[in-house]
Amino acid sequence: MRYEFHSHTFLSDGELHPIEHIRRAHHAGHAAIALTDHVGVRDASRVLDVLTKECEAAMEDWKIVALPGVEITHVAPRRIPEVAKAARKAGAKIVVVHGETPNEPVVKGTNAAAVRCPDVDVLAHPGFLSARDAKAALDTGVFLELTAKKAHGYANGHVARLIEGLHAPFLVNGDVHAPEQFVSEQTAFVVATGAGLPRAMAQKGLREYPRALLKRRSS
C-alpha cells in the first residue's frame, strides 16, 4: 500500500488535472495521495480552492484519501512561516517546503526555516541538511524526505545517515508530476535501502511514518 505526500497537478507544473491525478494514484494502488502544487508568497488560496473541491469529489467516488496541499517553493526563508500559515488557513492539509536540493539554486536557510515551522509537514529533498536542522525537524515533527526523483536524489545517502542517527520520521516521496512517475511500494523500499537505511527502518518510512502523518492531517 502506497502513501504519497508530494505530487503536482497542472495547477503548477504537473501534467494532469487534479481529478485525473487522484484517479491515477488510485489505480496505482495508493491508499493516500497529497496534491501539493507549487506556491509562492500570495497564491496558496487560489490553488487550494480548486484542490480542496477536487479532493472532496474524488473521495466520494473512490476508496482513496486525497489531501489538498502545497509545496512552498523558492520563497525567501523569512516568509516561510507566513506562507505556511496562510496555506493552512486556505485549507491545506499537507504543507511541504521545497528544500535545499543540490539540483536547484534554493536560498540558503530554507531548510532551517522549514524545520522550525509548526505549520510545515514535510521538508522535501533537503540536500545536504545539517545535523542541527535534522534535530530541529525531529523536535518540531517535520518529516524528512527521501526522494525517488533522480534529479533531487543526489543527497539521499546523506539524509539517510541523519535519519538513521536520530531515528527521525521520514517519508519516501515521488515528487510526482506525470502518471508514469507514481512510485510503487517496491521502488520506495529500494530508494530507502539504497540510500543506506536498514531494512526495518526503511519499512517504517513506507508504513508507520506515513500513517502517522495521515492521522495527524486527514481529520
TALIN-V828924 format. One record per helix or strand of 2 or more residues. SS is the DSSP state (H for helix, E for strand). FROM is the first residue (numbers start at 0). TO is the last residue. If there is no record, write none. Layout:
BEGIN
{{SS & FROM & TO} {SS & FROM & TO}}
END
This chain:
BEGIN
{{E & 1 & 3} {H & 17 & 26} {E & 29 & 38} {H & 43 & 60} {E & 64 & 71} {H & 76 & 88} {E & 93 & 97} {H & 109 & 114} {E & 121 & 123} {H & 130 & 139} {E & 142 & 146} {H & 149 & 165} {E & 169 & 172} {H & 178 & 180} {H & 184 & 193} {H & 198 & 205} {H & 207 & 216}}
END
